[in-house]
């Protein structure tokens, strides 16, 4: 509590936190667009201000958001997509998303300008405490459902949780667990620079609960840099504690994550090649059996443990099934965790069926995913970058301002495809650019419609850098480098946690999309 019961004063408590900013953050960061839009409306009704004060000399806000919208209109004019069916809706949805980003940044800036540092700091603490409480409720419900104190090792229910437990720790945004992980990684850096060890540990624990290996690696890389260049003795101690928590989580709480991380890195360096499919199999319309990569990693982990223990896999004579241990007692063994009662269900899920049906409908337009067999030497993200470069080489005019919003690689493109990959979209307004279909969508389908070993971030074409280059061209890349990165670099003397957070953001942009 900020104040004792004796000195309780409602007005003072209201002044201790920027409740408008807290409410806005809680609503705007929600995964649902139906919540984000009211969040923008509410905050502008509460804090009405449209004085952005754009300036090239001493910008108050990053000019990137304004310039990327202008670049989008330039690309719209150059690409001559005025008459493409359903494209106008996609284009203006993309513009609206960028506009919402600009409005949100403006409101955060207003909150910082209006309040003193302590009010903002307490508001941030309140945000992360609320997020931690909801995340703990997430894990608590899983413990209640499974009856296991450590659901990260629980193999029942077709291994619904086990290595996948972190996927259900979504926090207050109700978005993917990766979003929760990234937010708490930011929190670790922020509270570390603010010398608040308790909140560092709170954010680190929630981050670990999400089981986001990539975010863990990115955060630890930034913490190593801080440890070497910009921390005092106490902060170094906190960093060591964070590293120890990560080690304990990986070794004791969720040891199967070690194998999962190893498999992911191995697939990134040397992706597995799928075996050729026979003609008989090709003519068989049975859908590919999907298995989640984490579940497969868990099975491999358990198999390796059994191998080390030299457990005999041969049938055991019935007389020894219930061994006698003396004093009239018998040991009744439980079922093998690698047998059907504990393993992945074999049915193809609805998402997988939808992807396979889409591939079957567009076979002639999908050069990769429509093949019955293929071999490759790069992960999907690498293939996607090469596709973008080759596309711009074939269409040099589009290298200037890109292929246009929603035409090559973005959340808008995936959303408008109507496959449910980035939220719902009205079926009668579905739009899929031929460039998107034959390139990045094909890459996604190529990996995520097949074996679980191929389902990883390294095989997803999603990347901010790819998105900017493909849909906004060199103008978009320049706007990002000069007016986004440059905005923070110019103010580096005044930033404490800003530069480390920016480094983490740049890492996250390798596997996330903006709009």
C-alpha positions in Angstrom: 0.0 0.0 0.0 1.1 3.5 -0.7 -0.4 4.9 2.4 -1.2 3.4 5.8 -4.8 3.1 7.0 -4.2 5.9 9.5 -3.3 8.3 6.8 -5.8 7.0 4.3 -6.8 9.7 1.8 -8.6 8.7 -1.3 -7.5 11.8 -3.3 -3.9 11.1 -2.4 -4.2 7.5 -3.6 -5.7 8.7 -6.9 -2.8 11.1 -7.3 -0.2 8.4 -6.5 -0.9 6.6 -9.9 -1.9 7.8 -13.3 -5.1 5.8 -13.4 -5.9 7.0 -16.9 -2.6 5.6 -18.2 -3.0 2.4 -16.3 -6.5 1.8 -17.7 -5.3 2.6 -21.2 -2.4 0.2 -21.0 -4.6 -2.6 -19.7 -7.2 -2.1 -22.5 -5.0 -1.2 -25.4 -2.6 -4.2 -24.9 -5.6 -6.6 -25.0 -5.4 -8.9 -27.9 -8.9 -8.1 -29.1 -9.4 -5.3 -31.6 -12.8 -4.8 -30.1 -11.1 -3.7 -26.9 -8.2 -1.7 -28.4 -10.5 0.7 -30.3 -12.6 1.6 -27.2 -9.3 2.0 -25.3 -8.2 4.7 -27.8 -11.6 6.4 -27.6 -11.8 6.4 -23.8 -8.3 7.7 -23.3 -8.9 10.6 -25.7 -12.2 11.4 -24.0 -10.4 11.5 -20.6 -7.3 13.3 -21.9 -8.3 15.2 -25.1 -5.3 16.3 -26.9 -4.3 16.1 -30.6 -1.4 18.5 -30.5 1.3 16.1 -31.8 3.9 18.9 -32.5 5.6 17.1 -35.4 9.0 18.4 -36.1 12.1 17.2 -38.0 14.5 19.2 -35.9 13.5 18.2 -32.3 10.7 15.7 -32.7 8.5 15.2 -29.7 7.4 11.8 -31.0 9.0 9.3 -33.4 8.1 10.5 -36.8 8.3 6.9 -38.1 4.6 6.4 -37.5 3.6 9.4 -39.6 6.1 8.7 -42.3 5.1 5.0 -42.7 1.5 6.1 -43.3 2.7 8.5 -46.0 4.9 5.8 -47.5 1.8 3.5 -47.6 -0.1 6.0 -49.6 2.9 6.4 -52.0 3.0 2.7 -52.5 -0.7 2.6 -53.0 -0.4 5.1 -55.8 2.7 3.5 -57.4 1.3 -0.1 -57.3 -2.0 0.9 -59.0 -4.2 -1.4 -56.8 -7.2 0.9 -56.7 -9.5 -1.6 -58.5 -8.4 -4.8 -56.7 -11.5 -6.5 -55.2 -11.6 -6.1 -51.4 -8.2 -4.4 -51.3 -9.4 -0.9 -50.3 -10.7 -2.4 -47.0 -7.4 -4.1 -46.4 -5.4 -0.9 -47.1 -7.4 1.3 -44.8 -7.4 -1.3 -42.1 -3.6 -1.2 -42.2 -3.7 2.6 -42.2 -6.0 2.5 -39.2 -3.6 0.2 -37.3 -0.7 2.6 -37.9 -2.9 5.5 -36.8 -3.8 3.7 -33.6 -0.1 3.2 -32.9 0.5 6.9 -33.4 -2.4 7.8 -31.1 -1.2 5.4 -28.4 2.4 6.7 -28.5 1.0 10.3 -28.2 -1.0 9.4 -25.1 1.9 7.7 -23.4 4.0 10.8 -24.1 1.3 13.0 -22.7 1.2 10.9 -19.5 5.0 11.2 -19.1 4.9 15.0 -19.7 2.0 15.5 -17.3 3.2 13.4 -14.4 6.3 13.4 -12.3 8.7 10.4 -12.5 7.4 8.7 -9.3 3.8 8.7 -10.5 4.8 7.0 -13.8 7.0 4.6 -11.9 4.2 3.6 -9.5 1.8 3.2 -12.5 4.2 0.8 -14.2 4.6 -1.1 -10.9 0.8 -1.4 -10.7 0.6 -2.6 -14.3 3.1 -5.4 -13.8 1.6 -6.4 -10.4 -1.8 -6.8 -12.0 -0.3 -8.8 -14.9 1.6 -11.0 -12.4 -1.6 -11.7 -10.4 -3.5 -12.7 -13.6 -0.6 -14.8 -14.7 -0.5 -16.6 -11.3 -4.2 -17.2 -11.7 -3.5 -18.8 -15.1 -1.0 -21.2 -13.6 -3.2 -21.7 -10.5 -6.1 -22.9 -12.6 -3.9 -25.3 -14.5 -2.6 -26.7 -11.1 -6.2 -27.1 -10.0 -7.3 -28.8 -13.2 -4.4 -31.2 -13.3 -3.9 -31.8 -9.6 -0.2 -31.5 -10.2 1.9 -28.9 -8.3 4.2 -28.8 -11.3 2.1 -29.0 -14.5 5.3 -28.5 -16.5 6.0 -32.2 -15.8 2.4 -33.4 -16.0 1.9 -35.9 -18.8 -1.8 -36.6 -18.5 -4.6 -35.5 -20.8 -2.7 -36.3 -23.9 0.0 -34.0 -22.6 -2.2 -31.0 -23.0 0.1 -29.1 -20.6 3.6 -30.5 -19.9 6.0 -28.6 -22.0 3.1 -26.5 -23.4 2.1 -25.2 -20.0 3.7 -21.8 -20.6 1.4 -21.3 -23.7 -1.5 -20.8 -21.3 0.2 -18.1 -19.2 -1.2 -15.2 -21.2 -1.5 -12.5 -18.5 -3.8 -9.4 -18.7 -3.4 -9.0 -22.4 -5.0 -12.4 -23.1 -2.7 -12.6 -26.1 -0.2 -15.3 -26.8 2.2 -16.3 -24.0 5.0 -14.8 -26.1 3.4 -11.3 -25.7 3.3 -11.8 -21.9 7.0 -13.0 -22.0 8.1 -9.9 -23.9 6.3 -7.5 -21.6 7.9 -9.1 -18.5 11.3 -9.1 -20.2 10.9 -5.3 -20.6 9.9 -5.2 -16.9 13.0 -7.0 -15.8 15.2 -4.4 -17.6 13.2 -1.5 -16.4 13.1 -2.5 -12.7 16.8 -3.5 -12.9 17.7 0.0 -13.9 15.3 1.4 -11.3 17.0 -0.8 -8.6 13.8 -2.5 -7.6 14.9 -6.2 -7.0 11.5 -7.4 -5.8 9.8 -6.3 -9.1 12.7 -7.7 -11.1 12.1 -11.1 -9.5 8.3 -10.8 -10.1 8.8 -10.1 -13.8 11.4 -12.8 -14.1 9.2 -15.4 -12.5 6.3 -14.6 -14.8 8.6 -14.6 -17.8 9.8 -18.1 -16.9 6.3 -19.3 -16.4 5.5 -18.5 -20.0 8.3 -20.8 -21.2 9.3 -18.5 -24.0 12.8 -19.8 -24.9 13.6 -17.2 -27.5 12.6 -14.3 -25.2 14.7 -15.9 -22.4 17.8 -16.0 -24.7 17.2 -12.4 -25.9 16.8 -11.1 -22.4 19.9 -12.9 -21.1 21.9 -11.5 -24.0 20.9 -7.9 -23.0 21.5 -8.7 -19.3 25.0 -9.9 -20.1 25.7 -6.6 -21.8 24.3 -4.7 -18.9 26.4 -6.8 -16.5 29.6 -5.9 -18.4 29.0 -2.3 -19.2 26.3 -0.6 -17.1 25.5 -2.0 -13.7 26.7 -1.6 -10.2 27.5 -4.4 -7.7 23.9 -4.8 -6.5 22.5 -4.9 -10.0 25.1 -7.5 -11.1 23.9 -9.6 -8.1 20.3 -9.3 -9.3 21.4 -10.4 -12.9 23.1 -13.4 -11.4 19.9 -14.3 -9.5 17.9 -14.0 -12.7 20.3 -16.4 -14.5 20.1 -18.8 -11.6 16.3 -18.8 -11.7 16.4 -19.5 -15.4 18.9 -22.4 -14.8 16.7 -23.9 -12.1 13.5 -23.6 -14.2 15.2 -25.3 -17.2 16.8 -28.0 -15.1 14.1 -28.8 -12.5 10.8 -27.3 -13.3 10.7 -27.9 -17.1 13.7 -29.9 -18.1 12.1 -30.9 -21.4 12.6 -27.3 -22.5 16.3 -28.1 -22.8 15.6 -30.6 -25.5 13.1 -28.3 -27.1 15.6 -25.5 -27.3 18.2 -27.8 -28.7 15.8 -29.1 -31.4 14.9 -25.6 -32.3 18.5 -24.4 -32.7 19.4 -27.6 -34.6 16.4 -27.1 -37.0 17.5 -23.5 -37.5 21.0 -24.5 -38.4 20.2 -27.7 -40.3 16.5 -28.1 -40.9 15.2 -31.6 -41.2 14.3 -32.9 -44.7 10.9 -34.6 -45.1 11.0 -38.0 -46.7 9.6 -38.3 -50.2 5.9 -39.3 -50.4 5.0 -42.2 -52.6 2.4 -41.9 -55.4 0.1 -44.1 -53.4 0.4 -41.8 -50.4 -0.1 -38.8 -52.7 -3.3 -40.2 -54.0 -4.5 -40.9 -50.4 -6.4 -37.8 -49.3 -5.9 -38.6 -45.6 -4.6 -35.4 -43.9 -1.1 -35.2 -42.5 -1.0 -36.2 -38.8 -0.1 -33.0 -37.0 1.9 -33.1 -33.8 3.0 -30.2 -31.8 6.7 -29.7 -31.7 6.8 -29.3 -28.0 4.9 -32.6 -27.5 7.3 -34.4 -29.8 10.2 -32.9 -27.9 8.7 -34.1 -24.6 8.3 -37.6 -26.0 11.9 -37.6 -27.2 13.0 -36.4 -23.7 11.1 -39.2 -22.0 12.4 -41.8 -24.4 16.0 -40.7 -23.7 15.4 -41.0 -20.0 14.1 -44.5 -20.4 17.1 -45.4 -22.6 19.5 -44.1 -20.0 17.7 -46.2 -17.3 17.9 -49.2 -19.6 14.2 -49.9 -19.2 13.3 -53.0 -21.0 10.8 -52.3 -23.7 10.0 -56.0 -24.3 6.7 -57.4 -23.1 6.9 -58.3 -19.4 5.6 -61.7 -18.3 2.2 -61.4 -16.6 3.6 -62.9 -13.4 5.9 -59.9 -13.0 3.5 -57.2 -13.9 2.6 -56.7 -10.2 5.8 -57.5 -8.3 5.6 -58.8 -4.7 7.8 -56.8 -2.3 7.2 -58.7 0.9 5.0 -58.3 4.0 1.9 -58.9 1.8 2.5 -55.8 -0.3 2.4 -55.5 -4.0 3.6 -52.6 -6.3 1.0 -51.7 -8.9 2.8 -49.9 -11.7 1.1 -47.0 -13.5 0.8 -47.0 -17.3 3.8 -46.2 -19.4 3.7 -42.4 -20.1 4.7 -43.1 -23.7 1.6 -45.2 -24.3 -1.8 -43.9 -25.7 -3.4 -42.9 -22.4 -0.7 -40.2 -22.0 0.3 -39.3 -25.6 -0.9 -36.9 -28.2 -4.2 -37.5 -29.8 -3.9 -38.6 -33.4 -6.8 -36.6 -34.9 -6.1 -33.7 -37.2 -7.2 -30.5 -35.5 -9.4 -28.0 -37.1 -6.7 -25.5 -37.9 -4.6 -28.1 -39.6 -7.6 -29.3 -41.6 -8.2 -25.7 -42.7 -4.6 -25.2 -43.9 -4.7 -28.5 -45.8 -8.0 -27.7 -47.4 -6.6 -24.3 -48.5 -3.5 -25.9 -50.0 -5.7 -28.4 -51.9 -7.8 -25.6 -53.3 -4.7 -23.5 -54.4 -2.3 -26.2 -55.6 -1.4 -24.5 -58.8 -0.5 -21.2 -57.0 1.6 -22.6 -54.2 5.1 -23.6 -55.5 6.3 -25.1 -52.2 3.4 -26.2 -49.9 1.5 -28.0 -52.7 4.3 -30.5 -53.3 4.0 -33.9 -51.8 7.7 -33.9 -50.9 10.4 -31.3 -50.8 13.9 -30.6 -49.4 15.4 -27.3 -48.2 18.5 -26.0 -46.6 17.2 -22.8 -44.9 14.6 -22.3 -42.2 11.3 -20.6 -43.2 12.4 -17.2 -42.0 15.5 -17.3 -44.2 13.5 -18.5 -47.2 11.1 -15.6 -46.6 13.9 -13.0 -46.6 15.3 -14.5 -49.9 11.8 -14.3 -51.4 11.5 -10.7 -50.5 14.9 -9.8 -52.0 14.2 -11.8 -55.2 10.8 -10.2 -55.5 12.2 -6.7 -55.3 14.9 -7.6 -57.8 12.2 -8.7 -60.3 10.1 -5.5 -59.5 12.6 -2.7 -59.0 9.9 0.0 -58.9 8.4 -1.7 -55.8 11.8 -1.5 -54.1 11.0 2.2 -53.6 7.8 2.0 -51.5 7.2 -1.7 -51.4 4.4 -4.0 -52.5 1.7 -2.2 -50.4 -0.1 -2.9 -47.1 -1.3 -6.4 -46.8 0.2 -7.5 -50.1 3.3 -9.4 -49.0 4.0 -9.9 -45.3 2.1 -8.4 -42.4 -0.6 -9.2 -39.8 -3.0 -7.5 -42.1 -2.1 -9.9 -44.9 -2.6 -12.9 -42.7 -5.7 -11.5 -41.2 -7.4 -10.7 -44.5 -6.6 -14.2 -45.8 -9.5 -15.5 -43.7 -7.6 -18.5 -42.3 -7.9 -17.3 -38.7 -4.1 -17.0 -38.4 -4.2 -13.4 -37.1 -7.8 -13.2 -35.8 -11.2 -13.3 -37.6 -12.1 -11.6 -40.8 -15.4 -11.4 -42.7 -15.5 -14.2 -45.3 -17.1 -12.0 -48.0 -14.2 -9.5 -47.8 -11.3 -12.0 -47.8 -8.4 -10.7 -49.8 -5.2 -12.6 -50.7 -2.6 -10.9 -52.9 -1.0 -13.2 -55.5 2.4 -12.0 -54.2 1.5 -12.9 -50.7 0.0 -16.2 -51.7 3.1 -17.4 -53.8 5.6 -16.2 -51.3 5.2 -15.7 -47.5 1.9 -17.5 -47.2 3.3 -20.4 -49.1 6.3 -20.5 -46.7 3.9 -20.6 -43.7 1.8 -23.3 -45.2 4.8 -25.3 -46.3 6.0 -25.7 -42.7 2.9 -25.4 -40.5 0.8 -27.8 -42.5 3.3 -30.6 -42.1 5.2 -32.4 -39.3 5.5 -30.8 -35.9 9.3 -30.7 -36.1 8.8 -27.9 -38.6 6.5 -25.8 -36.4 8.9 -23.2 -34.9 9.5 -19.4 -34.9 12.5 -20.0 -37.2 10.1 -21.4 -39.9 7.6 -18.6 -39.6 8.0 -15.8 -42.2 6.9 -13.2 -39.6 9.5 -10.4 -39.1 9.2 -6.6 -38.7 12.3 -6.1 -40.9 10.9 -8.3 -43.7 7.5 -6.6 -43.4 9.0 -3.1 -43.7 11.1 -4.0 -46.7 8.5 -6.0 -48.6 5.4 -3.8 -48.0 7.1 -0.4 -47.6 10.3 -0.7 -49.5 13.5 1.2 -49.0 11.4 4.2 -47.8 10.0 2.1 -45.0 13.4 0.8 -44.0 14.9 4.3 -44.0 12.0 5.7 -42.0 12.5 3.0 -39.4 16.3 3.5 -39.1 16.3 7.3 -39.2 13.1 8.2 -37.5 12.5 5.3 -35.1 15.9 4.1 -34.1 17.4 7.6 -34.6 14.8 9.1 -32.3 16.0 7.0 -29.3 19.7 7.2 -30.3 19.6 11.0 -30.3 18.3 10.9 -26.8 20.7 8.3 -25.5 22.3 10.7 -23.0 19.0 11.0 -21.2 17.9 7.4 -21.3 18.5 5.0 -18.5 16.6 1.8 -19.4 15.7 3.0 -22.9 18.7 1.7 -24.8 18.6 -1.8 -23.2 14.9 -2.0 -23.9 15.5 -0.9 -27.5 18.0 -3.7 -27.9 15.4 -6.2 -26.7 12.8 -4.7 -29.0 15.2 -5.1 -32.0 15.6 -8.8 -31.1 11.9 -9.3 -30.8 11.3 -7.7 -34.2 13.0 -10.7 -35.8 10.0 -12.9 -35.0 7.1 -10.4 -34.6 5.0 -8.3 -36.9 3.9 -4.7 -36.2 0.5 -4.5 -38.1 
